[in-house]
């Protein structure tokens, strides 16, 4: 029987896998960049940049949790990027992926608080 900590770790790994799989569907067209109301010239201020940062952090540990949190919580959740992806028939869901990453970071924070 798995312990609560083992189940939580498995759940976190499953979330990470789901997030990375969603990111991999992006074709890197960057059509979401000009649609983003938070974009002011820096690529990380767009869905494309946020997804890239999430990918690099989860796969390679690049950047701190604080930096990633600032990026993903700066998203307005307006879903303009998601509508653009839908129009391009890419089935990418950037906003949903960003929200899922917020949930992942919250779960990880809870896990760290227990240890």
N, C-alpha and C positions, 0 to 999 in steps of 0.2 A: 504494500500500500504506500502511495506517495504521501510525503508530508506536505503541509501547506506551503512551505517555502519552495519545495520542488515543483508543486503545481503552479505556483505563481511564476517561477522562472520559466517553466514550459509555456505558460500563457504569454509571457513577455516575448519569448522567442517566436511564438506563432504570430504575434502582432508585428514584430520586426519583419518576418518573412512576408506577410501580407503587404506591408508598406513597400518593401523593396520590389515585390512583384508588380505592384501598381505603378511604381516609378519606372520600371523597365518597359512598360507599354508606351511611354512617352517617346515620340519620334524626333524630339529636339528641334521642332520647327520654329520655336520661339514666337509663335503667333499670339501667345498669351501675354507676352511682355507689354505691348502697348495697351492692352485691355485693362491692365491692373491699375486701380486707383492709387495704390501706394508706390507705384514706380516713379522714381524721380532721377533716373539716370544710372543707378547701380543695378546690375542684373539680379542681385540677391533680393531686390525689392519687388520681384515678380514671382509668379508661380514657378516658372522654369528655374529660376535661381534658388528658390526655396526647396524645390524637389532635388536639385543638384546637391545642395547643402545637406539635406536629410540623407541622401544616398551616400555621400562621402563620410558622413558621421557614422552611420550605421555599419557600413562596409569596412571602413578603415580607421574609424575612431578619430577622424580629423575634426578639429574645432572642439570647443568646450560645450558642455550642456547649456551653459549660460548664453553663449553666442547663438546656439541653435534655437534656444527658447525665444530669444529676442527676435530672431528671424521669423519663426513660425507664428508667434503671437502678434506680429505686426501685420499679418494677413487680415484683410477686412471681411473675409468670408462672403464676399458679394457674389461669388460663383461666375463671374464674367469669364474667367479662364476656362471654367468647366463647360460653359455654353459654347465657347470658341472651339474647344476640343470636340464637343459633340457635333458641331457643324462640320468639322473636318473628318468626322467619322473615325476618330482614333480611339474612342472608348477610354480615354484617359480621364481620371477624376481627380484633378489636382487639389481642389478644395477639400474633398473627402479625405484625401491622403494627408493633407496638412492637419485636418482635425483629428484623424487617427493618430498622427504623430504627437499631437498635444496630449491625447489620452495615454499614449505610450510613455511619454515623459512623466506624466502624473503617476502612472503605475510604478515606474522605476523609482520615483521619489518616495513613494510609499514603501517600496521594498527596501530602499536604503535606510529609511527611518526605523525599520524593524531590526536591521543588523547592527 
